[in-house]
């Protein structure tokens, strides 16, 4: 039995990753933990940014996005008879939270998508998948969307 963590967002890359896992890797008896790391708005108001009301609005939209992902994942798990769950996590650094969550559920594999950022954007923005691969103590499979 494998314990697998699959971090998701609302991108086509995440959809592809979950589909890839189900078609090529899933075995009966595996436990699948999907997670969504909420957007971080903690630093938004520091430099005369949005008002607290706007930050609340952004957080509510993020919750709605997570709820939509959860509904889709729940339907996919049910249709494929997968023992799985979904959780919305909070963190400034998504990669760190993914690793922390993986340890908390005793995962022995992480399967995640890649947005395929170019070299310049990845240097400026960082890459969650790259950081997870670099810092993980367990195997990480990065699924790159074939059309990217």
WOZIMO-V501767 format. One record per backbone hydrogen bond with DSSP energy under -0.5 kcal/mol. CO is the residue of the C=O (numbers start at 1). NH is the residue of the N-H. If there is no record, write none. Layout:
co = <CO:CO>
nh = <NH:NH>
//
This chain:
co = <2:2:3:3:4:5:6:7:11:12:13:14:15:16:17:18:19:20:20:21:21:27:30:30:31:31:32:32:33:34:35:36:36:38:39:41:43:45:46:51:52:53:54:55:56:57:58:59:60:61:62:63:64:65:66:67:68:69:70:71:72:73:74:75:76:77:78:82:83:85:87:87:89:92:93:94:95:96:97:98:99:100:101:102:103:108:109:110:112:114:118:119:120:121:121:122:127:128:129:130:131:132:139:140:141:141:142:143:143:145>
nh = <4:31:108:109:33:111:35:113:15:16:17:18:19:20:21:22:23:24:25:25:26:30:32:83:4:33:34:85:6:87:8:38:89:91:41:44:46:48:48:55:56:57:58:59:60:61:62:63:64:65:66:67:68:69:70:71:72:73:74:75:76:77:78:79:80:82:81:84:32:34:36:89:38:94:97:98:99:100:101:102:103:104:105:107:106:139:5:141:143:145:122:123:124:125:126:126:131:132:133:134:135:136:110:142:112:143:144:114:145:148>
//
